[in-house]
């Protein structure tokens, strides 16, 4: 029975762990051909092997979303190997949470490069393939940060709200040629806190994750739900968070 996912070619950034890994495993299990992109080649190779051993179809491409050429190569591999690209999932992201007056300019720049420019690079790589095909689907993994503004997350939330705005503009501009979906996870059991330099903030995030975080599988199911809709149906914005999250 056709499930709306079987046979689709899906590229995923940040695929080596957490949400990206969960998305790759679920979509491959439902018959998608997944093109895995991330910076950690050892983890990518392991994930590709897991998918293949379970009967799925996958290929991995070393991808740093701060490099536009890496995203172009990710899409090129999808098209060369499978003949098309149906879905581009811009999932890679990072956080440096701090007060704005602490002036972590380096952290700001890294978040802008990964969370904002990385998404734009992914869009720029995918659109030519979509234009050639006449169809496609962009899925941007955003965040509940920015929906609710809180201290210590000002710049991080700013990058996420920028992606939210870009997604909506792109949706309107597409005129139905391609679909655009924004998915905003809340607290999810991932390695999100690993890059946080502020030790007190890192401890607080880890504590929150330990007490209320949901599985990355919940986000993967939302992604699958968006993809499997009929071609004339678009899911715009979804917020997926723990029921207990305020």
TASUL-V177734 format. One record per residue. PHI is phi in radians with two decimals (none if undefined). OMEGA is omega as a letter, one per 20 degrees, with the letter a starting at -180 (* if undefined). Layout:
phi=PHI omega=OMEGA
phi=PHI omega=OMEGA
This chain:
phi=none omega=a
phi=-1.15 omega=a
phi=-1.99 omega=r
phi=1.42 omega=a
phi=-2.08 omega=a
phi=-0.94 omega=r
phi=1.55 omega=r
phi=-1.32 omega=r
phi=-1.78 omega=a
phi=-2.22 omega=r
phi=-1.71 omega=a
phi=-2.32 omega=r
phi=-1.59 omega=a
phi=1.07 omega=a
phi=-1.50 omega=a
phi=-1.41 omega=a
phi=-2.82 omega=r
phi=0.98 omega=a
phi=-1.10 omega=a
phi=-1.06 omega=r
phi=-1.11 omega=a
phi=-1.10 omega=r
phi=-1.08 omega=a
phi=-1.05 omega=a
phi=-1.13 omega=a
phi=-1.18 omega=a
phi=-1.15 omega=r
phi=-1.09 omega=r
phi=-1.12 omega=r
phi=-1.67 omega=r
phi=1.76 omega=r
phi=-1.30 omega=r
phi=-1.70 omega=a
phi=-1.82 omega=r
phi=-1.95 omega=a
phi=-1.65 omega=r
phi=-2.17 omega=r
phi=-3.02 omega=a
phi=-1.54 omega=a
phi=-1.70 omega=a
phi=-1.11 omega=a
phi=-1.14 omega=r
phi=-1.21 omega=r
phi=-1.08 omega=a
phi=-1.09 omega=r
phi=-1.12 omega=a
phi=-1.15 omega=r
phi=-1.02 omega=a
phi=-1.11 omega=r
phi=-1.09 omega=a
phi=-1.14 omega=a
phi=-1.17 omega=a
phi=-1.17 omega=r
phi=-1.58 omega=r
phi=1.65 omega=a
phi=-1.57 omega=a
phi=-2.15 omega=a
phi=-2.63 omega=r
phi=-2.52 omega=a
phi=-2.09 omega=a
phi=-2.38 omega=r
phi=-1.03 omega=a
phi=-2.45 omega=r
phi=-1.89 omega=a
phi=-1.17 omega=r
phi=-1.33 omega=r
phi=-1.93 omega=a
phi=-1.02 omega=a
phi=-1.07 omega=r
phi=-1.15 omega=r
phi=-1.22 omega=r
phi=-1.07 omega=r
phi=-1.14 omega=r
phi=-1.02 omega=r
phi=-1.19 omega=r
phi=-1.05 omega=r
phi=-1.09 omega=r
phi=-1.02 omega=a
phi=-1.25 omega=a
phi=-1.22 omega=a
phi=-1.44 omega=a
phi=-2.03 omega=r
phi=1.49 omega=a
phi=-2.96 omega=r
phi=-2.39 omega=a
phi=-1.55 omega=a
phi=-2.43 omega=r
phi=-1.98 omega=r
phi=-1.87 omega=r
phi=-1.53 omega=a
phi=-1.89 omega=a
phi=-1.03 omega=r
phi=-2.84 omega=r
phi=-2.67 omega=a
phi=-2.36 omega=r
phi=-2.33 omega=a
phi=-1.60 omega=a
phi=-2.87 omega=r
phi=-1.15 omega=a
phi=-1.12 omega=a
phi=-1.32 omega=r
phi=-1.37 omega=r
phi=0.98 omega=r
phi=-1.41 omega=a
phi=-1.07 omega=r
phi=-1.07 omega=r
phi=-1.13 omega=r
phi=-1.03 omega=a
phi=-1.10 omega=r
phi=-1.16 omega=r
phi=-1.14 omega=r
phi=-1.13 omega=a
phi=-1.13 omega=a
phi=-1.51 omega=a
phi=-1.31 omega=a
phi=-1.89 omega=a
phi=-1.13 omega=r
phi=-1.06 omega=r
phi=-1.18 omega=r
phi=-1.08 omega=r
phi=-1.11 omega=r
phi=-1.12 omega=r
phi=-1.10 omega=a
phi=-1.11 omega=r
phi=-1.29 omega=a
phi=-1.41 omega=a
phi=-1.01 omega=r
phi=-1.01 omega=r
phi=-1.15 omega=r
phi=-1.13 omega=r
phi=-1.09 omega=r
phi=-1.15 omega=a
phi=-1.42 omega=a
phi=1.50 omega=r
phi=-2.80 omega=r
phi=2.86 omega=a
phi=-2.60 omega=r
phi=-1.74 omega=r
phi=-2.11 omega=r
phi=-1.82 omega=r
phi=-1.49 omega=a
phi=-1.84 omega=r
phi=-3.14 omega=r
phi=-1.29 omega=r
phi=-1.08 omega=a
phi=1.81 omega=r
phi=-1.30 omega=r
phi=-2.08 omega=a
phi=-1.50 omega=r
phi=-2.37 omega=r
phi=-1.05 omega=r
phi=1.37 omega=a
phi=-2.09 omega=a
phi=-0.97 omega=a
phi=-1.30 omega=r
phi=-1.00 omega=r
phi=-1.11 omega=r
phi=-1.08 omega=r
phi=-1.16 omega=a
phi=-1.24 omega=r
phi=-1.18 omega=r
phi=-1.08 omega=r
phi=-1.12 omega=r
phi=-1.07 omega=r
phi=-1.16 omega=r
phi=-1.05 omega=a
phi=-1.06 omega=a
phi=-1.20 omega=r
phi=-1.10 omega=a
phi=-1.12 omega=r
phi=-1.03 omega=a
phi=-1.20 omega=a
phi=-1.23 omega=a
phi=-1.19 omega=a
phi=1.03 omega=r
phi=1.48 omega=r
phi=-1.18 omega=r
phi=-2.45 omega=a
phi=-1.63 omega=r
phi=-2.33 omega=a
phi=-2.24 omega=r
phi=-1.95 omega=r
phi=-2.07 omega=a
phi=-1.94 omega=r
phi=-1.34 omega=r
phi=-1.59 omega=r
phi=-1.28 omega=a
phi=-2.23 omega=r
phi=-1.28 omega=a
phi=-2.43 omega=r
phi=-1.63 omega=a
phi=-0.86 omega=a
phi=-1.36 omega=a
phi=-1.04 omega=a
phi=-1.58 omega=a
phi=-1.25 omega=a
phi=-1.46 omega=r
phi=-1.23 omega=a
phi=-1.11 omega=r
phi=-1.20 omega=r
phi=-1.20 omega=r
phi=-1.06 omega=r
phi=-1.11 omega=a
phi=-1.14 omega=r
phi=-1.15 omega=r
phi=-1.10 omega=r
phi=-1.11 omega=a
phi=-1.13 omega=r
phi=-1.10 omega=a
phi=-1.15 omega=a
phi=-1.69 omega=a
phi=-2.28 omega=a
phi=-1.08 omega=r
phi=-1.72 omega=a
phi=-1.28 omega=r
phi=-1.01 omega=r
phi=-1.05 omega=r
phi=-1.13 omega=r
phi=-1.25 omega=r
phi=-1.04 omega=r
phi=-1.13 omega=r
phi=-1.15 omega=r
phi=-1.07 omega=r
phi=-1.06 omega=r
phi=-1.08 omega=r
phi=-1.15 omega=a
phi=-1.19 omega=a
phi=-1.39 omega=r
phi=-1.17 omega=r
phi=-0.97 omega=a
phi=-1.01 omega=a
phi=-1.64 omega=r
phi=-2.08 omega=r
phi=-2.11 omega=r
phi=-1.68 omega=a
phi=-1.37 omega=a
phi=-2.10 omega=r
phi=-2.29 omega=r
phi=-1.96 omega=a
phi=-2.12 omega=a
phi=-2.54 omega=r
phi=-1.02 omega=r
phi=-1.02 omega=a
phi=-1.50 omega=a
phi=-1.17 omega=a
phi=-1.51 omega=*
